[in-house]
C-alpha cells in the first residue's frame, strides 16, 4: 500500500511501512519506551512467525514519520478484516453496519495484536508529532475507503493528542493488582478480607497435598523443553474451546531469542512432572499475565498459576503492578482491582458516528455503576484503592 502524508511542518513526511523490519530497531525503541509490547522485537516476532499478515486479516501498515531522514514518530497500525484479537469489542457496531447494508470491514486499528495491554500507541517525543500521526491515520482511512479508525489501550501520554481530535472516547476496565509495599505474600494476604484470605490459603494447602509445586523460569534461563511444555498447555486451552491459538510456537521462539529479559514462565509441576504453565511478560515496573494452560485438571490450579504466583513474583521482585489480562470478575477475589482502560474511535459515516457517541455515553455510565457495586477484596482498613480511574 503506497501512502504518504506531509504534516504542516514541511520537512516531515509520514509513510506507510508494511514490514516493521524495514524500520531501524534502535530508532523505533527509542520512541517506544519500556513497554515490551511495542518494542520492535515483539512486533517483528509476530510478523516473522506469520501470526499477523494480510492472509489472516491483520495487515501491517505501520505509520512512520521521518524528518531529515530520521524516524521521529511511529504508530503500530493494521488493516483489519475482522475484530478478533482486539479485546475492545465492536461486534455490535459491525452487525449494525451489516444490517444497514454497509461494510464495516476493512477498518484501521492502532493496537498490539492479541495483547489487551495498555501502553503507548503514538510513539513520539512531542504532541505535535502525535497529532501528525493521528491526522495521517485519518487521511489513510478516508483515502482507502476504510469504515473507521481505532486506537486501542493507549496510555495517558497519548490522551492529550487524542482529545484534540474528533475521535470518540470509550472507557473500559481490567483487573490489575497494585503493590502497596508488601513485604511478602503473607503481608498481601493480611490485607485481604478474612474470607478471601482463607480461600487462597486453603487452595494452596490443597495444591500442596496434590503434589503441586511451582517454578519461576526467567526467559534467559529457560530451555526449549520448557517452551514446548508451555506451548502444549497453551494450545490445549484453545483446543478445549474448539479453536486454534492465535500465536504459534515460532513466535515464542522468536521472543525467547530477541527479548529474553522480558519473559517469565511460571511452571506448575505435579509430583515433579510439568503439568501447567503460564506465560508472562515484564518490564521494570509491571508483570503482564498473558496465556496459560494445563494438561490435567487440578482444583485451584488455574487461580494459583495465573494470579497468585504472578502476585508473589511481583512482590518478590519489587514490581509495582501485575496486569491479569482482559475481563474476569473472578480476579477480584485474588486481589486484583478494576482499573480504567481507554480506546478512541473514528467512524467515517456521520450517522453511525453520532449513534456510537450516544452508545458510549450510556456504556460509560453503566460501567461506572457496575464498578461502584463491586465488593472489593481488601479489608476496609487496608490501604488499597477500589478503582484507579
N, C-alpha and C positions, 0 to 999 in steps of 0.2 A: 504494500500500500504506500503510495507516494503522497506525502503531505508535508507542507512547510508553511509556517506562520511567522510573521515578523511582529513582535511586540512593539509598543510605542517607541522603545529605545531602539533605534535603527541598527545598532551594532549587534543586537541579539537576534537569534533565529531559533525557532522551535521545530524539530523534526521528529517524525515517527521512526522508531528503531525496532525492527521486528525480532531481533535476537539480542538479548542483553549481553551476549558475548562480544558484540560489536562495540560495546562501551567499555572504557577503561575501568577496571575494578576499583582501583585506589581512588579515582575521582568520584565514582558513584558512592563508595563507602564513606568518603569524607562528607558527603551530603546526608547520608542515611542515619548517622549517629550510631547508638549502641544496639538498637533493636535488631535481633538476629534475623527477623522475618523479612526485613527489607534489605538485608545485606546482598551484595552482588552474588555471592556464592549460593545463597539459599534460592534465589530466583533462577540462577543458572542451573542449579541442580534439578529444579522442576522441568526446565526446558530440555536439558541434556538427556534426562531419563524418559522424555516423552509423556510426562504427566500433564503437560499443557501443550496445546498446539491447535491449529485450525481444524484438524480432523476430529477433535473431541470437544469442540465448542469453546475452547479457551485460546483465542488467537492473540499472541502478544503484539501490542502496538505501543510500546513504551514511548513516552514523550521525553525528549532531551533538549534542553535549552543550552545553546552554545553562545559564548561571547568571545570574540577574538580566537576562535578555535578551541576554547576550553569549555568543558562541561561545567555549567554553573547552576543547573537545576534539573530535576528529573521527576518523572511520575511513573510508577508501575501501573500499566494500563492494558486492558484486554477487551477485545470484541467478544461478546458472549452471545451464544445461540440457545441458551437455557439459563436457568437460575440455580443449578446445582453448585454446591461448594462455596456458597457466599455467606450464608448464615444471617443475612438481613433479608427477611422473606418478603418477596414481591410477587408471589404466585397469584394472589388475588388481583393485582394490577394487570398481570399478563392475561388472566382469564377475562377481565373486563374488556381489555383491548380485543381479544378474540371474539367475544360476544357482540362487539360493535363492528366486526368486520375489519379490524385494524391489526397490523402486525406489531407486536411488542419486541420481537427479536428480529434482527440483532440489536443489541444495546451495547453501550460502552461503560466499562466498570473499572474504576481505580481501586485496587484491593490487592491482597495477598491470597492467591488461590488456596482454598481448603483450610484457611487459617483465620478463624474469627478472633484475632488478637489485635487490640488497639495498638496503634503505633503511627509513626509519621507516614504520610502519604504524599504530601507535596514536599519533595526533597529539595530544600533551598535554604539559603542563608538569610534571605530578605523577603519580606512580604510582597514586594513588587514582583519578584520572580515567581512567588507562589501564585499571585494573581495572573501573571502571564501564562503559567501552566494551565490554570483553570480556563482562561479565555481560549487558549489553543484547543483544549479538550472540547469546549462548547462549539468552536468552529468546526472541529473534526466531526462532531455529532451531526451538525447541520449539513456539512458538505457531503458526508457519506450516507445521509438519509437514515441514521440510527434513530430509534424511538426516544432514547433517553441516555443520560449520563449520570453515573452514581459514584460517590466517594464513600467507601465503607470503612468504619472503625478508625477515623483519623483522631489524632490527639489534639490537645489544646493549642499547640503551636500552629496548627493549620486553621483553627477556627476563625481567627480574625480575617484571614483572606477569604474564607468561605462565606462568612457573614456579610461581606461586602458584595456578594453576588445574588442573583435571583434564585439560587438553588434552595430547595425546601429542606428544612432540618427535621430529622427524625431521631427520637430518643429511644434507646432500648436499655437493657441491663444484663449483666452477667453476675456470677457469684465469684468474688475474689476473697482470698484470705489476706489479712493485714497483720504484719508483725508488730506487736505492741511492746517490743523489747523483752520478749520471753527468754528466760534463762535456759529453758529446756522444754521438752514436750509436756512434762508433768505440769510445768508452770502454765502452759497454754491450756491444758485440761482444767486446771483450777479456775480459770476464768469462765468456763462454760457453766451452764445451768446444771444442777445435780443430775437430772435425767439424761442429758446428752453426754455428760462426763461418764456416767455409769455405763451407758450403752457402748461407748467406744472402748472402755476398759474391758467389758465383758466380751466384746468381739475379739479383742486382741488375745485374751486368755483362751478363747475357743480356737483361734487360728494356731496358737502355740500347741494346743492339745492335738490338733490335726497334723502337727509336724511341719507347719509352715514357718519359714524364716525368710528374711529379705536381704538383698544385696543392692548397694548403690554402685553403679558402674559408670564412671566418667567416660565420655566419648574417647578420650585418648587412651584409656586403659582397656577398652572393650575389644572383643575379638569377633571374627566372622561368625563363630558359633553363637555368640551372644545375640548378634543381629539376626541370624537365621531363626533363633528361638523367638525373638520378639516378633519377627515378621509372620511366623506361623500363628502366633497368638492374635496379632492384628488382623490377618486375613480371615481367621476363624470367626472373629466378631462380625465381619461383614457377611460371611457365609451363613451365619445363623439368621441373618435378616434377608437372605435370598439375594444378596448383591455382591459386587466385587469392589475391592478397595480402590480408592482414587490414586493412591500412591503405590508405586511398585518397589521391588527390592532394590533396583538400581538407584532410585532416588536416595534411599537411606545410605547406600554405599557411597554415593557422591557426598552426602553430608558428612559422613564419618571421615572422609578424606579431606574435605575442604574446611569443615567447621568443627573439629573435634572438641574444642574447648567450650562450645555452646551446647553440647549434647549430654544427656543423662538418661541411662536406662535404670529403671527400678525393676529388679527381677525377684519374683516370688518362687522359692523352692519348697516343694513338699517332700519331706523325707529325703532331702538332698537332691531331688530331681527338679530341674526347671519346669515350672508349671504355669506361671503367669508372668506378665511383663507390662510395664507402661513406659512410654517414650515421652520425655520432656525436653524442652529447650530452655536455655537460661542466658542471662546476661549478668552484669554486676549487681543488679538490684532485684530482678524478678526471676521466678521459676514459672515456666509455662507448661501446664499439663496438656498433652496433645492426644495421644492414642494409647489404647490398652487392649488386652485380650487375655484369655486363659484357656488352657487345654482341658481343664477339669473344673467343674463347679464345686466350690467350697464356700459355705456360708460366710459372709463378711469379707470375702477376698477382694471383691471389686472396690469396696469403700476404702479398704486399707491400702491396696495397691495404687489406686488413683488419687486418693486425697490425704489420708493420714501420713503415709510415707513421704509424700511431697511436702507437707507442712513440716514434718520433723526434719527433713533435709534442709528446708529453708531456714528453720531456726538454727540448726547446727552450723550452717554456712553464712549466717548473718544476712540472708536475703530479706527484703522488706515486703514483698508481695508474692503470693502464689495464685496464679490465674488458673482456675479449674476448667476452663473451656466454656462453650456456649450452653445456655439453658440449664435446667436441672434444679428444681426447688429442693431436691433431696440434699444438695450440697450445704444448705443452710444448717442442717443438723451436724455438719462436720466442721463448723466454724467459719465457713465462707459466707460473706455478706453481700447483698445486692449493691452493685456498682454501676453507675451510668455509663452507657456506650452511646456513640453518635454515628450518624450517617447523613449524607447530603444528596439530594436528588433533583435532577432537572428533566422534565418531560417536555418534548417538543410540542405536543398537542396541548393547546391552551386550555381546552375544556377539561381534559383529564388532569392537567396540572392543577387546576382550581379544585377539582374533586379530591385529588390526593391531598392537597393542602388542608381541606376540611377534615379528611380522614385522620391525618396526622395530629391535628389538634385534639380530636376525640381520643385517639390512641394514647397520646402523651398523658392526658388526664386520667385515663383508665390505668396506665402503668403506675402513676403516682399513687392512686388509691390502693392498688394491689400491693405495692411495696410497703405502704403505711400499715397494712393489715398483717404483714408477715410477723410471725413470732420469732424474735431474734434468738440466737443460740447462746448469748452471753448473760451472765448474772447482771442484775441491774447495777451493781456497784463496780462491775468490770469496766475498764477504760477502753471500750471499743465502740465505734460509731455504728449506728444501724444501717446507714447507707451513705455512700460517698457520692454526692450528686455533682 
